[in-house]
Amino acid sequence: MQNKLCWTGAWLKGKGLSVDCPGGHEGCTANLLAEAPLSELDMGRNLGKAFALQDVLVKCVTTDGDGRSAEGIEESLKTLHPMWKVERLADPTHLAASQFRQCSRAKFSDDMFLGKTAY
C-alpha cells in the first residue's frame, strides 16, 4: 500500500529533530514522500501483483467513480491470465449520485406523464 504517514517521524519532528521520511529513521512507516502524488492505478497494480503471486483472479472491483485501481488490477492479472477482464463496479453512494444526476438532466416530453406538472 502507498503510505505517506509516519507517526514516529511526526513525533520526532515535533521534538525538533530533523527527520526525512520515508526511511529516514528506524521504524518509518511511510513509503512515499509527503509531496508525492497518490496513484490509484499504481495501488491497483500492486494489489494485482499480490493476487497474481497467489494465483487469485479477481472478477469485480468496487471503487469510486474516478478510481483507476480496477484498471491497475486488471493490468497486473494479465500476467496470470492474458484474456482476463476485471469489471469495475461503482459503490452505492457514487452509483446513486450518478443516477440522480442523469434523472435530473433527462428531457421528458409534456405528454409523457398525465396530469398537472410543475414548471
KELUM-800460 format. One record per atom (N, C-alpha, C): x, y, z negated; atom name; residue in three letters; residue number from 1. Coordinates in nm, 3 decimals, padded with zeros to 5 digits. Last residue first. Layout:
# KELUM-800460
east: X&north: Y&up: Z&atome: CA&residu: ALA&num: NUM $
...
This chain:
# KELUM-800460
east: -04.369&north: 02.354&up: 01.335&atome: N&residu: TYR&num: 119 $
east: -04.259&north: 02.409&up: 01.414&atome: CA&residu: TYR&num: 119 $
east: -04.174&north: 02.494&up: 01.329&atome: C&residu: TYR&num: 119 $
east: -04.542&north: 02.050&up: 01.267&atome: N&residu: ALA&num: 118 $
east: -04.490&north: 02.179&up: 01.222&atome: CA&residu: ALA&num: 118 $
east: -04.377&north: 02.224&up: 01.312&atome: C&residu: ALA&num: 118 $
east: -04.827&north: 01.906&up: 01.426&atome: N&residu: THR&num: 117 $
east: -04.684&north: 01.903&up: 01.395&atome: CA&residu: THR&num: 117 $
east: -04.638&north: 02.042&up: 01.357&atome: C&residu: THR&num: 117 $
east: -05.125&north: 01.723&up: 01.404&atome: N&residu: LYS&num: 116 $
east: -05.060&north: 01.852&up: 01.394&atome: CA&residu: LYS&num: 116 $
east: -04.912&north: 01.835&up: 01.357&atome: C&residu: LYS&num: 116 $
east: -05.166&north: 01.435&up: 01.624&atome: N&residu: GLY&num: 115 $
east: -05.194&north: 01.519&up: 01.509&atome: CA&residu: GLY&num: 115 $
east: -05.113&north: 01.647&up: 01.512&atome: C&residu: GLY&num: 115 $
east: -04.934&north: 01.191&up: 01.741&atome: N&residu: LEU&num: 114 $
east: -05.067&north: 01.251&up: 01.741&atome: CA&residu: LEU&num: 114 $
east: -05.085&north: 01.335&up: 01.615&atome: C&residu: LEU&num: 114 $
east: -04.623&north: 01.216&up: 01.891&atome: N&residu: PHE&num: 113 $
east: -04.693&north: 01.191&up: 01.767&atome: CA&residu: PHE&num: 113 $
east: -04.827&north: 01.264&up: 01.771&atome: C&residu: PHE&num: 113 $
east: -04.572&north: 01.280&up: 02.160&atome: N&residu: MET&num: 112 $
east: -04.523&north: 01.154&up: 02.105&atome: CA&residu: MET&num: 112 $
east: -04.598&north: 01.118&up: 01.977&atome: C&residu: MET&num: 112 $
east: -04.629&north: 01.518&up: 02.280&atome: N&residu: ASP&num: 111 $
east: -04.738&north: 01.421&up: 02.271&atome: CA&residu: ASP&num: 111 $
east: -04.692&north: 01.285&up: 02.216&atome: C&residu: ASP&num: 111 $
east: -04.388&north: 01.658&up: 02.276&atome: N&residu: ASP&num: 110 $
east: -04.502&north: 01.709&up: 02.199&atome: CA&residu: ASP&num: 110 $
east: -04.613&north: 01.606&up: 02.183&atome: C&residu: ASP&num: 110 $
east: -04.096&north: 01.449&up: 02.232&atome: N&residu: SER&num: 109 $
east: -04.194&north: 01.516&up: 02.317&atome: CA&residu: SER&num: 109 $
east: -04.314&north: 01.556&up: 02.232&atome: C&residu: SER&num: 109 $
east: -03.798&north: 01.516&up: 02.054&atome: N&residu: PHE&num: 108 $
east: -03.924&north: 01.444&up: 02.062&atome: CA&residu: PHE&num: 108 $
east: -04.018&north: 01.521&up: 02.153&atome: C&residu: PHE&num: 108 $
east: -03.461&north: 01.477&up: 02.037&atome: N&residu: LYS&num: 107 $
east: -03.565&north: 01.558&up: 02.101&atome: CA&residu: LYS&num: 107 $
east: -03.690&north: 01.472&up: 02.117&atome: C&residu: LYS&num: 107 $
east: -03.247&north: 01.452&up: 01.753&atome: N&residu: ALA&num: 106 $
east: -03.328&north: 01.389&up: 01.858&atome: CA&residu: ALA&num: 106 $
east: -03.434&north: 01.485&up: 01.910&atome: C&residu: ALA&num: 106 $
east: -03.114&north: 01.551&up: 01.538&atome: N&residu: ARG&num: 105 $
east: -03.079&north: 01.606&up: 01.669&atome: CA&residu: ARG&num: 105 $
east: -03.169&north: 01.555&up: 01.781&atome: C&residu: ARG&num: 105 $
east: -03.207&north: 01.398&up: 01.329&atome: N&residu: SER&num: 104 $
east: -03.235&north: 01.541&up: 01.326&atome: CA&residu: SER&num: 104 $
east: -03.203&north: 01.608&up: 01.459&atome: C&residu: SER&num: 104 $
east: -03.107&north: 01.146&up: 01.402&atome: N&residu: CYS&num: 103 $
east: -03.252&north: 01.169&up: 01.399&atome: CA&residu: CYS&num: 103 $
east: -03.285&north: 01.317&up: 01.401&atome: C&residu: CYS&num: 103 $
east: -02.832&north: 01.188&up: 01.372&atome: N&residu: GLN&num: 102 $
east: -02.885&north: 01.153&up: 01.503&atome: CA&residu: GLN&num: 102 $
east: -03.036&north: 01.177&up: 01.509&atome: C&residu: GLN&num: 102 $
east: -02.818&north: 01.240&up: 01.095&atome: N&residu: ARG&num: 101 $
east: -02.777&north: 01.343&up: 01.192&atome: CA&residu: ARG&num: 101 $
east: -02.835&north: 01.314&up: 01.330&atome: C&residu: ARG&num: 101 $
east: -02.902&north: 00.989&up: 00.996&atome: N&residu: PHE&num: 100 $
east: -02.980&north: 01.109&up: 00.967&atome: CA&residu: PHE&num: 100 $
east: -02.947&north: 01.220&up: 01.066&atome: C&residu: PHE&num: 100 $
east: -02.691&north: 00.827&up: 01.086&atome: N&residu: GLN&num: 99 $
east: -02.827&north: 00.803&up: 01.135&atome: CA&residu: GLN&num: 99 $
east: -02.915&north: 00.925&up: 01.112&atome: C&residu: GLN&num: 99 $
east: -02.482&north: 00.936&up: 00.936&atome: N&residu: SER&num: 98 $
east: -02.477&north: 00.947&up: 01.082&atome: CA&residu: SER&num: 98 $
east: -02.614&north: 00.920&up: 01.143&atome: C&residu: SER&num: 98 $
east: -02.568&north: 00.875&up: 00.675&atome: N&residu: ALA&num: 97 $
east: -02.548&north: 01.015&up: 00.715&atome: CA&residu: ALA&num: 97 $
east: -02.546&north: 01.029&up: 00.866&atome: C&residu: ALA&num: 97 $
east: -02.569&north: 00.595&up: 00.681&atome: N&residu: ALA&num: 96 $
east: -02.694&north: 00.667&up: 00.659&atome: CA&residu: ALA&num: 96 $
east: -02.681&north: 00.812&up: 00.703&atome: C&residu: ALA&num: 96 $
east: -02.292&north: 00.549&up: 00.723&atome: N&residu: LEU&num: 95 $
east: -02.390&north: 00.500&up: 00.819&atome: CA&residu: LEU&num: 95 $
east: -02.521&north: 00.576&up: 00.805&atome: C&residu: LEU&num: 95 $
east: -02.177&north: 00.659&up: 00.494&atome: N&residu: HIS&num: 94 $
east: -02.148&north: 00.719&up: 00.623&atome: CA&residu: HIS&num: 94 $
east: -02.247&north: 00.675&up: 00.730&atome: C&residu: HIS&num: 94 $
east: -02.297&north: 00.482&up: 00.303&atome: N&residu: THR&num: 93 $
east: -02.309&north: 00.628&up: 00.292&atome: CA&residu: THR&num: 93 $
east: -02.286&north: 00.694&up: 00.426&atome: C&residu: THR&num: 93 $
east: -02.229&north: 00.213&up: 00.383&atome: N&residu: PRO&num: 92 $
east: -02.368&north: 00.261&up: 00.380&atome: CA&residu: PRO&num: 92 $
east: -02.382&north: 00.413&up: 00.376&atome: C&residu: PRO&num: 92 $
east: -01.950&north: 00.209&up: 00.618&atome: N&residu: ASP&num: 91 $
east: -02.003&north: 00.192&up: 00.483&atome: CA&residu: ASP&num: 91 $
east: -02.142&north: 00.256&up: 00.477&atome: C&residu: ASP&num: 91 $
east: -01.942&north: 00.044&up: 00.933&atome: N&residu: ALA&num: 90 $
east: -01.948&north: 00.169&up: 00.857&atome: CA&residu: ALA&num: 90 $
east: -02.002&north: 00.140&up: 00.717&atome: C&residu: ALA&num: 90 $
east: -01.710&north: -00.195&up: 01.052&atome: N&residu: LEU&num: 89 $
east: -01.843&north: -00.166&up: 01.001&atome: CA&residu: LEU&num: 89 $
east: -01.838&north: -00.036&up: 00.923&atome: C&residu: LEU&num: 89 $
east: -01.530&north: -00.309&up: 01.320&atome: N&residu: ARG&num: 88 $
east: -01.534&north: -00.207&up: 01.216&atome: CA&residu: ARG&num: 88 $
east: -01.679&north: -00.179&up: 01.179&atome: C&residu: ARG&num: 88 $
east: -01.410&north: -00.629&up: 01.393&atome: N&residu: GLU&num: 87 $
east: -01.523&north: -00.537&up: 01.405&atome: CA&residu: GLU&num: 87 $
east: -01.521&north: -00.439&up: 01.288&atome: C&residu: GLU&num: 87 $
east: -01.136&north: -00.745&up: 01.564&atome: N&residu: VAL&num: 86 $
east: -01.184&north: -00.707&up: 01.431&atome: CA&residu: VAL&num: 86 $
east: -01.294&north: -00.603&up: 01.451&atome: C&residu: VAL&num: 86 $
east: -01.055&north: -01.016&up: 01.772&atome: N&residu: LYS&num: 85 $
east: -01.115&north: -00.882&up: 01.761&atome: CA&residu: LYS&num: 85 $
east: -01.164&north: -00.862&up: 01.618&atome: C&residu: LYS&num: 85 $
east: -00.795&north: -01.207&up: 01.921&atome: N&residu: TRP&num: 84 $
east: -00.880&north: -01.180&up: 01.805&atome: CA&residu: TRP&num: 84 $
east: -00.929&north: -01.035&up: 01.804&atome: C&residu: TRP&num: 84 $
east: -00.620&north: -01.301&up: 02.108&atome: N&residu: MET&num: 83 $
east: -00.751&north: -01.256&up: 02.157&atome: CA&residu: MET&num: 83 $
east: -00.845&north: -01.216&up: 02.043&atome: C&residu: MET&num: 83 $
east: -00.384&north: -01.386&up: 01.968&atome: N&residu: PRO&num: 82 $
east: -00.380&north: -01.273&up: 02.062&atome: CA&residu: PRO&num: 82 $
east: -00.516&north: -01.219&up: 02.108&atome: C&residu: PRO&num: 82 $
east: -00.331&north: -01.446&up: 01.649&atome: N&residu: HIS&num: 81 $
east: -00.429&north: -01.492&up: 01.749&atome: CA&residu: HIS&num: 81 $
east: -00.447&north: -01.378&up: 01.850&atome: C&residu: HIS&num: 81 $
east: -00.103&north: -01.338&up: 01.530&atome: N&residu: LEU&num: 80 $
east: -00.152&north: -01.469&up: 01.489&atome: CA&residu: LEU&num: 80 $
east: -00.244&north: -01.529&up: 01.594&atome: C&residu: LEU&num: 80 $
east: -00.077&north: -01.094&up: 01.647&atome: N&residu: THR&num: 79 $
east: 00.041&north: -01.181&up: 01.645&atome: CA&residu: THR&num: 79 $
east: 00.002&north: -01.324&up: 01.611&atome: C&residu: THR&num: 79 $
east: -00.318&north: -00.974&up: 01.597&atome: N&residu: LYS&num: 78 $
east: -00.297&north: -01.023&up: 01.733&atome: CA&residu: LYS&num: 78 $
east: -00.170&north: -01.108&up: 01.743&atome: C&residu: LYS&num: 78 $
east: -00.308&north: -00.866&up: 01.348&atome: N&residu: LEU&num: 77 $
east: -00.359&north: -01.002&up: 01.359&atome: CA&residu: LEU&num: 77 $
east: -00.342&north: -01.060&up: 01.499&atome: C&residu: LEU&num: 77 $
east: -00.221&north: -00.604&up: 01.401&atome: N&residu: SER&num: 76 $
east: -00.131&north: -00.698&up: 01.334&atome: CA&residu: SER&num: 76 $
east: -00.177&north: -00.843&up: 01.349&atome: C&residu: SER&num: 76 $
east: -00.452&north: -00.497&up: 01.526&atome: N&residu: GLU&num: 75 $
east: -00.322&north: -00.493&up: 01.594&atome: CA&residu: GLU&num: 75 $
east: -00.225&north: -00.596&up: 01.533&atome: C&residu: GLU&num: 75 $
east: -00.642&north: -00.522&up: 01.323&atome: N&residu: GLU&num: 74 $
east: -00.657&north: -00.597&up: 01.448&atome: CA&residu: GLU&num: 74 $
east: -00.523&north: -00.607&up: 01.522&atome: C&residu: GLU&num: 74 $
east: -00.537&north: -00.340&up: 01.138&atome: N&residu: ILE&num: 73 $
east: -00.551&north: -00.481&up: 01.101&atome: CA&residu: ILE&num: 73 $
east: -00.560&north: -00.566&up: 01.227&atome: C&residu: ILE&num: 73 $
east: -00.558&north: -00.101&up: 01.286&atome: N&residu: GLY&num: 72 $
east: -00.427&north: -00.149&up: 01.242&atome: CA&residu: GLY&num: 72 $
east: -00.430&north: -00.297&up: 01.205&atome: C&residu: GLY&num: 72 $
east: -00.838&north: -00.084&up: 01.312&atome: N&residu: GLU&num: 71 $
east: -00.754&north: -00.090&up: 01.431&atome: CA&residu: GLU&num: 71 $
east: -00.615&north: -00.145&up: 01.397&atome: C&residu: GLU&num: 71 $
east: -00.910&north: -00.053&up: 01.047&atome: N&residu: ALA&num: 70 $
east: -00.954&north: -00.172&up: 01.119&atome: CA&residu: ALA&num: 70 $
east: -00.871&north: -00.193&up: 01.245&atome: C&residu: ALA&num: 70 $
east: -00.808&north: 00.202&up: 00.988&atome: N&residu: SER&num: 69 $
east: -00.746&north: 00.085&up: 00.927&atome: CA&residu: SER&num: 69 $
east: -00.786&north: -00.044&up: 00.998&atome: C&residu: SER&num: 69 $
east: -00.898&north: 00.445&up: 01.061&atome: N&residu: ARG&num: 68 $
east: -00.840&north: 00.363&up: 01.168&atome: CA&residu: ARG&num: 68 $
east: -00.776&north: 00.237&up: 01.112&atome: C&residu: ARG&num: 68 $
east: -01.191&north: 00.635&up: 00.971&atome: N&residu: GLY&num: 67 $
east: -01.077&north: 00.550&up: 00.937&atome: CA&residu: GLY&num: 67 $
east: -01.029&north: 00.466&up: 01.055&atome: C&residu: GLY&num: 67 $
east: -01.416&north: 00.784&up: 00.997&atome: N&residu: ASP&num: 66 $
east: -01.298&north: 00.831&up: 01.068&atome: CA&residu: ASP&num: 66 $
east: -01.174&north: 00.746&up: 01.041&atome: C&residu: ASP&num: 66 $
east: -01.619&north: 00.654&up: 00.847&atome: N&residu: GLY&num: 65 $
east: -01.636&north: 00.680&up: 00.989&atome: CA&residu: GLY&num: 65 $
east: -01.511&north: 00.720&up: 01.064&atome: C&residu: GLY&num: 65 $
east: -01.473&north: 00.403&up: 00.631&atome: N&residu: ASP&num: 64 $
east: -01.550&north: 00.524&up: 00.656&atome: CA&residu: ASP&num: 64 $
east: -01.545&north: 00.554&up: 00.806&atome: C&residu: ASP&num: 64 $
east: -01.513&north: 00.043&up: 00.672&atome: N&residu: THR&num: 63 $
east: -01.436&north: 00.165&up: 00.650&atome: CA&residu: THR&num: 63 $
east: -01.527&north: 00.285&up: 00.663&atome: C&residu: THR&num: 63 $
east: -01.499&north: -00.298&up: 00.659&atome: N&residu: THR&num: 62 $
east: -01.585&north: -00.184&up: 00.628&atome: CA&residu: THR&num: 62 $
east: -01.499&north: -00.064&up: 00.593&atome: C&residu: THR&num: 62 $
east: -01.433&north: -00.536&up: 00.901&atome: N&residu: VAL&num: 61 $
east: -01.371&north: -00.445&up: 00.805&atome: CA&residu: VAL&num: 61 $
east: -01.465&north: -00.328&up: 00.784&atome: C&residu: VAL&num: 61 $
east: -01.454&north: -00.877&up: 01.004&atome: N&residu: CYS&num: 60 $
east: -01.517&north: -00.746&up: 00.986&atome: CA&residu: CYS&num: 60 $
east: -01.444&north: -00.667&up: 00.878&atome: C&residu: CYS&num: 60 $
east: -01.264&north: -01.091&up: 01.028&atome: N&residu: LYS&num: 59 $
east: -01.362&north: -01.064&up: 01.134&atome: CA&residu: LYS&num: 59 $
east: -01.419&north: -00.923&up: 01.125&atome: C&residu: LYS&num: 59 $
east: -00.936&north: -01.190&up: 00.984&atome: N&residu: VAL&num: 58 $
east: -01.041&north: -01.102&up: 00.932&atome: CA&residu: VAL&num: 58 $
east: -01.135&north: -01.068&up: 01.046&atome: C&residu: VAL&num: 58 $
east: -00.759&north: -01.483&up: 00.916&atome: N&residu: LEU&num: 57 $
east: -00.816&north: -01.398&up: 01.020&atome: CA&residu: LEU&num: 57 $
east: -00.933&north: -01.320&up: 00.960&atome: C&residu: LEU&num: 57 $
east: -00.464&north: -01.585&up: 00.766&atome: N&residu: VAL&num: 56 $
east: -00.602&north: -01.542&up: 00.740&atome: CA&residu: VAL&num: 56 $
east: -00.645&north: -01.451&up: 00.854&atome: C&residu: VAL&num: 56 $
east: -00.199&north: -01.676&up: 00.728&atome: N&residu: ASP&num: 55 $
east: -00.287&north: -01.738&up: 00.829&atome: CA&residu: ASP&num: 55 $
east: -00.434&north: -01.709&up: 00.802&atome: C&residu: ASP&num: 55 $
east: -00.039&north: -01.522&up: 00.574&atome: N&residu: GLN&num: 54 $
east: -00.114&north: -01.625&up: 00.504&atome: CA&residu: GLN&num: 54 $
east: -00.210&north: -01.699&up: 00.596&atome: C&residu: GLN&num: 54 $
east: 00.060&north: -01.341&up: 00.755&atome: N&residu: LEU&num: 53 $
east: 00.156&north: -01.428&up: 00.687&atome: CA&residu: LEU&num: 53 $
east: 00.087&north: -01.543&up: 00.615&atome: C&residu: LEU&num: 53 $
east: -00.177&north: -01.205&up: 00.818&atome: N&residu: ALA&num: 52 $
east: -00.117&north: -01.293&up: 00.918&atome: CA&residu: ALA&num: 52 $
east: -00.016&north: -01.388&up: 00.854&atome: C&residu: ALA&num: 52 $
east: -00.214&north: -01.048&up: 00.587&atome: N&residu: PHE&num: 51 $
east: -00.312&north: -01.151&up: 00.623&atome: CA&residu: PHE&num: 51 $
east: -00.251&north: -01.253&up: 00.719&atome: C&residu: PHE&num: 51 $
east: 00.012&north: -00.882&up: 00.608&atome: N&residu: ALA&num: 50 $
east: -00.004&north: -00.967&up: 00.490&atome: CA&residu: ALA&num: 50 $
east: -00.105&north: -01.080&up: 00.517&atome: C&residu: ALA&num: 50 $
east: -00.048&north: -00.755&up: 00.849&atome: N&residu: LYS&num: 49 $
east: 00.073&north: -00.838&up: 00.839&atome: CA&residu: LYS&num: 49 $
east: 00.064&north: -00.933&up: 00.721&atome: C&residu: LYS&num: 49 $
east: -00.281&north: -00.617&up: 00.773&atome: N&residu: GLY&num: 48 $
east: -00.287&north: -00.720&up: 00.876&atome: CA&residu: GLY&num: 48 $
east: -00.167&north: -00.812&up: 00.873&atome: C&residu: GLY&num: 48 $
east: -00.172&north: -00.434&up: 00.589&atome: N&residu: LEU&num: 47 $
east: -00.268&north: -00.534&up: 00.544&atome: CA&residu: LEU&num: 47 $
east: -00.277&north: -00.650&up: 00.643&atome: C&residu: LEU&num: 47 $
east: -00.011&north: -00.287&up: 00.769&atome: N&residu: ASN&num: 46 $
east: 00.050&north: -00.358&up: 00.656&atome: CA&residu: ASN&num: 46 $
east: -00.043&north: -00.466&up: 00.601&atome: C&residu: ASN&num: 46 $
east: -00.210&north: -00.185&up: 00.941&atome: N&residu: ARG&num: 45 $
east: -00.104&north: -00.272&up: 00.994&atome: CA&residu: ARG&num: 45 $
east: -00.039&north: -00.353&up: 00.882&atome: C&residu: ARG&num: 45 $
east: -00.353&north: -00.026&up: 00.759&atome: N&residu: GLY&num: 44 $
east: -00.417&north: -00.141&up: 00.823&atome: CA&residu: GLY&num: 44 $
east: -00.315&north: -00.238&up: 00.880&atome: C&residu: GLY&num: 44 $
east: -00.157&north: 00.166&up: 00.705&atome: N&residu: MET&num: 43 $
east: -00.208&north: 00.084&up: 00.596&atome: CA&residu: MET&num: 43 $
east: -00.275&north: -00.042&up: 00.652&atome: C&residu: MET&num: 43 $
east: -00.134&north: 00.280&up: 00.959&atome: N&residu: ASP&num: 42 $
east: -00.020&north: 00.208&up: 00.902&atome: CA&residu: ASP&num: 42 $
east: -00.063&north: 00.118&up: 00.787&atome: C&residu: ASP&num: 42 $
east: -00.394&north: 00.392&up: 00.969&atome: N&residu: LEU&num: 41 $
east: -00.351&north: 00.298&up: 01.072&atome: CA&residu: LEU&num: 41 $
east: -00.233&north: 00.214&up: 01.020&atome: C&residu: LEU&num: 41 $
east: -00.398&north: 00.573&up: 00.767&atome: N&residu: GLU&num: 40 $
east: -00.484&north: 00.456&up: 00.753&atome: CA&residu: GLU&num: 40 $
east: -00.447&north: 00.350&up: 00.856&atome: C&residu: GLU&num: 40 $
east: -00.135&north: 00.740&up: 00.630&atome: N&residu: SER&num: 39 $
east: -00.185&north: 00.689&up: 00.757&atome: CA&residu: SER&num: 39 $
east: -00.269&north: 00.565&up: 00.733&atome: C&residu: SER&num: 39 $
east: -00.053&north: 01.040&up: 00.473&atome: N&residu: LEU&num: 38 $
east: -00.104&north: 00.905&up: 00.456&atome: CA&residu: LEU&num: 38 $
east: -00.164&north: 00.860&up: 00.588&atome: C&residu: LEU&num: 38 $
east: 00.244&north: 01.231&up: 00.534&atome: N&residu: PRO&num: 37 $
east: 00.101&north: 01.207&up: 00.555&atome: CA&residu: PRO&num: 37 $
east: 00.065&north: 01.061&up: 00.528&atome: C&residu: PRO&num: 37 $
east: 00.467&north: 01.352&up: 00.280&atome: N&residu: ALA&num: 36 $
east: 00.443&north: 01.262&up: 00.394&atome: CA&residu: ALA&num: 36 $
east: 00.293&north: 01.239&up: 00.410&atome: C&residu: ALA&num: 36 $
east: 00.518&north: 01.492&up: 00.050&atome: N&residu: GLU&num: 35 $
east: 00.473&north: 01.569&up: 00.166&atome: CA&residu: GLU&num: 35 $
east: 00.446&north: 01.483&up: 00.289&atome: C&residu: GLU&num: 35 $
east: 00.604&north: 01.295&up: -00.127&atome: N&residu: ALA&num: 34 $
east: 00.481&north: 01.368&up: -00.158&atome: CA&residu: ALA&num: 34 $
east: 00.428&north: 01.444&up: -00.037&atome: C&residu: ALA&num: 34 $
east: 00.713&north: 00.993&up: 00.036&atome: N&residu: LEU&num: 33 $
east: 00.739&north: 01.128&up: -00.014&atome: CA&residu: LEU&num: 33 $
east: 00.607&north: 01.201&up: -00.035&atome: C&residu: LEU&num: 33 $
east: 00.620&north: 00.668&up: -00.077&atome: N&residu: LEU&num: 32 $
east: 00.615&north: 00.774&up: 00.024&atome: CA&residu: LEU&num: 32 $
east: 00.653&north: 00.906&up: -00.042&atome: C&residu: LEU&num: 32 $
east: 00.613&north: 00.508&up: -00.290&atome: N&residu: ASN&num: 31 $
east: 00.688&north: 00.457&up: -00.176&atome: CA&residu: ASN&num: 31 $
east: 00.681&north: 00.552&up: -00.057&atome: C&residu: ASN&num: 31 $
east: 00.621&north: 00.528&up: -00.645&atome: N&residu: ALA&num: 30 $
east: 00.592&north: 00.592&up: -00.516&atome: CA&residu: ALA&num: 30 $
east: 00.674&north: 00.525&up: -00.407&atome: C&residu: ALA&num: 30 $
east: 00.716&north: 00.420&up: -00.876&atome: N&residu: THR&num: 29 $
east: 00.604&north: 00.351&up: -00.811&atome: CA&residu: THR&num: 29 $
east: 00.568&north: 00.412&up: -00.677&atome: C&residu: THR&num: 29 $
east: 01.028&north: 00.364&up: -01.022&atome: N&residu: CYS&num: 28 $
east: 00.948&north: 00.454&up: -00.937&atome: CA&residu: CYS&num: 28 $
east: 00.840&north: 00.376&up: -00.865&atome: C&residu: CYS&num: 28 $
east: 01.206&north: 00.233&up: -01.190&atome: N&residu: GLY&num: 27 $
east: 01.063&north: 00.212&up: -01.209&atome: CA&residu: GLY&num: 27 $
east: 00.975&north: 00.305&up: -01.127&atome: C&residu: GLY&num: 27 $
east: 01.461&north: 00.477&up: -01.199&atome: N&residu: GLU&num: 26 $
east: 01.422&north: 00.340&up: -01.226&atome: CA&residu: GLU&num: 26 $
east: 01.271&north: 00.332&up: -01.250&atome: C&residu: GLU&num: 26 $
east: 01.451&north: 00.718&up: -00.930&atome: N&residu: HIS&num: 25 $
east: 01.474&north: 00.678&up: -01.069&atome: CA&residu: HIS&num: 25 $
east: 01.426&north: 00.535&up: -01.087&atome: C&residu: HIS&num: 25 $
east: 01.388&north: 00.765&up: -00.668&atome: N&residu: GLY&num: 24 $
east: 01.493&north: 00.847&up: -00.728&atome: CA&residu: GLY&num: 24 $
east: 01.524&north: 00.813&up: -00.872&atome: C&residu: GLY&num: 24 $
east: 01.180&north: 00.640&up: -00.528&atome: N&residu: GLY&num: 23 $
east: 01.305&north: 00.568&up: -00.551&atome: CA&residu: GLY&num: 23 $
east: 01.415&north: 00.646&up: -00.617&atome: C&residu: GLY&num: 23 $
east: 01.023&north: 00.915&up: -00.359&atome: N&residu: PRO&num: 22 $
east: 01.026&north: 00.778&up: -00.410&atome: CA&residu: PRO&num: 22 $
east: 01.168&north: 00.726&up: -00.430&atome: C&residu: PRO&num: 22 $
east: 01.127&north: 01.149&up: -00.603&atome: N&residu: CYS&num: 21 $
east: 01.051&north: 01.028&up: -00.576&atome: CA&residu: CYS&num: 21 $
east: 01.027&north: 01.025&up: -00.425&atome: C&residu: CYS&num: 21 $
east: 01.380&north: 01.290&up: -00.783&atome: N&residu: ASP&num: 20 $
east: 01.327&north: 01.277&up: -00.647&atome: CA&residu: ASP&num: 20 $
east: 01.255&north: 01.144&up: -00.634&atome: C&residu: ASP&num: 20 $
east: 01.412&north: 01.510&up: -01.053&atome: N&residu: VAL&num: 19 $
east: 01.385&north: 01.373&up: -01.009&atome: CA&residu: VAL&num: 19 $
east: 01.329&north: 01.377&up: -00.868&atome: C&residu: VAL&num: 19 $
east: 01.554&north: 01.685&up: -01.297&atome: N&residu: SER&num: 18 $
east: 01.542&north: 01.690&up: -01.151&atome: CA&residu: SER&num: 18 $
east: 01.530&north: 01.546&up: -01.100&atome: C&residu: SER&num: 18 $
east: 01.372&north: 01.746&up: -01.598&atome: N&residu: LEU&num: 17 $
east: 01.474&north: 01.674&up: -01.523&atome: CA&residu: LEU&num: 17 $
east: 01.448&north: 01.686&up: -01.373&atome: C&residu: LEU&num: 17 $
east: 01.169&north: 01.857&up: -01.749&atome: N&residu: GLY&num: 16 $
east: 01.273&north: 01.945&up: -01.698&atome: CA&residu: GLY&num: 16 $
east: 01.383&north: 01.877&up: -01.620&atome: C&residu: GLY&num: 16 $
east: 00.957&north: 01.710&up: -01.821&atome: N&residu: LYS&num: 15 $
east: 01.060&north: 01.726&up: -01.925&atome: CA&residu: LYS&num: 15 $
east: 01.177&north: 01.811&up: -01.877&atome: C&residu: LYS&num: 15 $
east: 00.823&north: 01.693&up: -01.582&atome: N&residu: GLY&num: 14 $
east: 00.765&north: 01.774&up: -01.689&atome: CA&residu: GLY&num: 14 $
east: 00.862&north: 01.799&up: -01.803&atome: C&residu: GLY&num: 14 $
east: 00.980&north: 01.503&up: -01.457&atome: N&residu: LYS&num: 13 $
east: 00.982&north: 01.641&up: -01.406&atome: CA&residu: LYS&num: 13 $
east: 00.926&north: 01.737&up: -01.510&atome: C&residu: LYS&num: 13 $
east: 00.904&north: 01.280&up: -01.607&atome: N&residu: LEU&num: 12 $
east: 01.043&north: 01.326&up: -01.613&atome: CA&residu: LEU&num: 12 $
east: 01.056&north: 01.470&up: -01.563&atome: C&residu: LEU&num: 12 $
east: 00.634&north: 01.263&up: -01.532&atome: N&residu: TRP&num: 11 $
east: 00.668&north: 01.284&up: -01.672&atome: CA&residu: TRP&num: 11 $
east: 00.810&north: 01.338&up: -01.685&atome: C&residu: TRP&num: 11 $
east: 00.661&north: 01.213&up: -01.259&atome: N&residu: ALA&num: 10 $
east: 00.590&north: 01.334&up: -01.303&atome: CA&residu: ALA&num: 10 $
east: 00.624&north: 01.366&up: -01.448&atome: C&residu: ALA&num: 10 $
east: 00.793&north: 00.966&up: -01.271&atome: N&residu: GLY&num: 9 $
east: 00.858&north: 01.081&up: -01.209&atome: CA&residu: GLY&num: 9 $
east: 00.794&north: 01.212&up: -01.251&atome: C&residu: GLY&num: 9 $
east: 00.590&north: 00.814&up: -01.390&atome: N&residu: THR&num: 8 $
east: 00.719&north: 00.830&up: -01.458&atome: CA&residu: THR&num: 8 $
east: 00.793&north: 00.951&up: -01.404&atome: C&residu: THR&num: 8 $
east: 00.392&north: 00.821&up: -01.198&atome: N&residu: TRP&num: 7 $
east: 00.367&north: 00.883&up: -01.327&atome: CA&residu: TRP&num: 7 $
east: 00.497&north: 00.906&up: -01.404&atome: C&residu: TRP&num: 7 $
east: 00.375&north: 00.879&up: -00.877&atome: N&residu: CYS&num: 6 $
east: 00.470&north: 00.817&up: -00.969&atome: CA&residu: CYS&num: 6 $
east: 00.456&north: 00.888&up: -01.103&atome: C&residu: CYS&num: 6 $
east: 00.211&north: 00.856&up: -00.565&atome: N&residu: LEU&num: 5 $
east: 00.206&north: 00.886&up: -00.708&atome: CA&residu: LEU&num: 5 $
east: 00.311&north: 00.810&up: -00.787&atome: C&residu: LEU&num: 5 $
east: 00.192&north: 00.777&up: -00.310&atome: N&residu: LYS&num: 4 $
east: 00.272&north: 00.898&up: -00.334&atome: CA&residu: LYS&num: 4 $
east: 00.287&north: 00.927&up: -00.483&atome: C&residu: LYS&num: 4 $
east: 00.173&north: 00.479&up: -00.139&atome: N&residu: ASN&num: 3 $
east: 00.154&north: 00.543&up: -00.268&atome: CA&residu: ASN&num: 3 $
east: 00.249&north: 00.662&up: -00.280&atome: C&residu: ASN&num: 3 $
east: 00.031&north: 00.228&up: 00.054&atome: N&residu: GLN&num: 2 $
east: 00.100&north: 00.357&up: 00.056&atome: CA&residu: GLN&num: 2 $
east: 00.069&north: 00.431&up: -00.074&atome: C&residu: GLN&num: 2 $
east: 00.082&north: -00.119&up: 00.000&atome: N&residu: MET&num: 1 $
east: 00.000&north: 00.000&up: 00.000&atome: CA&residu: MET&num: 1 $
east: 00.087&north: 00.126&up: 00.000&atome: C&residu: MET&num: 1 $
